């Protein structure tokens, strides 16, 4: 079994459990779609991101709803950048 670090981020807020919640799963971009959608369902969040290395950018970010992968989303992007900055990843 593999384990992945994650951050639960409240975008658009300066307090916990305010704003728009998003889990950022570091290194999780390699996971299959069914695992990522199950993760979103388990968290009861609207969206979660899964990061990993990229051949064309600084970082790969995959965006998921409970039902499917989506190409992009606003507050999860903000949450992902905040999580990565707090870990010193950029």
Secondary structure, 3 states (H helix, E strand, C coil): CCCCCEEEEEECCCCCCCCEEEEEECCHHHCCHHHHHHHHHHHCCCCEEEEECCCCCCCEEEEECCCCEECCCHHHHHHHHHHHHHCCCC
